[in-house]
């Protein structure tokens, strides 16, 4: 191994160590903040959040199907559709963040 290769390898190891330290600090910060704010997150609570997203999805899709309803004015239907879409998308993003935090090990699901 040449001196240049050795120096490059040494620098790469240093960077990896720094990134590992950052990852550890980020994990600890997330774990601490999440547990302080949410307390424990149980499997039942996690599942209820998933069901809430499913309900919002169903409401949104139902509003799409209701566009064919001739008894409401088009503006009302479009506004309702937008409101339901925004609610569904926001909940979906939130649940995605919850799943991400679980996958990253920021919290454990309690029984």
N, C-alpha and C positions, 0 to 999 in steps of 0.2 A: 504494500500500500504506500503510495507516494505521500509526501507531506501535505500536498494540496488535498488529496482524497481524505487524509486523516483529519485535517482542519475542517473540511466540509462535513464529514461524519460527526465530528465533535459539535459543530454548530447545530446540526440537525437534531442531535440528542438534547442539546440545551433548549431548542425551540419546543421539542416534544415535551420536555419536562415542564416548561412554562405553560404550554397548552393544557397539560394534565392538571397543573395547579389551578388554572382558571376554571376548568371543568369542575373540579372538586369544590372550589369556592362558590361557583354558580349553583351547583347541586345543593350545597349546604344552605345557601341563601334562600333558594326556592323552597326547600323542605321546611326551613324555619318559618318563613313568611306564610306559606300555605297552611301549615298546621296551626299557627297562631290565629289566623283569620277564620279558617273553616273548622278547626277542631279536628275530630276524626271524620273520615269519609268512609261510610259503610257501603257494602255491596248493594244493599237495598236502596240507599240514597243515590248511588251511581246509576242503578237500573231505573229509578224513578226519573232521573234527568234524561235518560235515553228515551223513555216513554213520553215525556213531555215534548221532546223534539219530534217524535213520531206523530204526536197529536197535532202539532203545529204544521208539520208536513201535510197531514191529511186535510187540515183546514185550508191550507193554501191550494192544494189540488182540487178540493171541493169548490173553492172560489173560481178556479179556472173553468171547471165544468159549469158553474152557474152563469158564466158569461153568455151562454145560450138562452138564459131565462129572459124572455121578452117583457116581463112585468117591471123590471127595474131599468132606470135610465142608464145609458152606457157609461156616463161619468161616474155615477155611484158605483157601478160594478168595477170599473177600472181603479177607482180609489180604494175600494175594499180589497181588490186583488193585490194592489201595491202594499197596503198595510199588512196583509197576511204574509206576503212574500218577505217583507222586511223582518217581520217577527220570526218567521221560520229561519231565514238566513242568519240572523243574529244568534238565535239559539243554536243553530248548527255550528257556527263558528265557536261559540262558547263551549259546546260539548266537545268539539275538536280539541280545544285548548285543555280541557279536563283530561281527555284521553292521552294527549301528548304528555301532560304532567305525570300521569300514571305510568306510561311507558318509560319515561325518563327516570322513574323511581323517586319522584319528588314527594310522593306519599304512597302509603300502602293501604289497600282496601281492608277495613276491619270487617270481621264477620257479621 
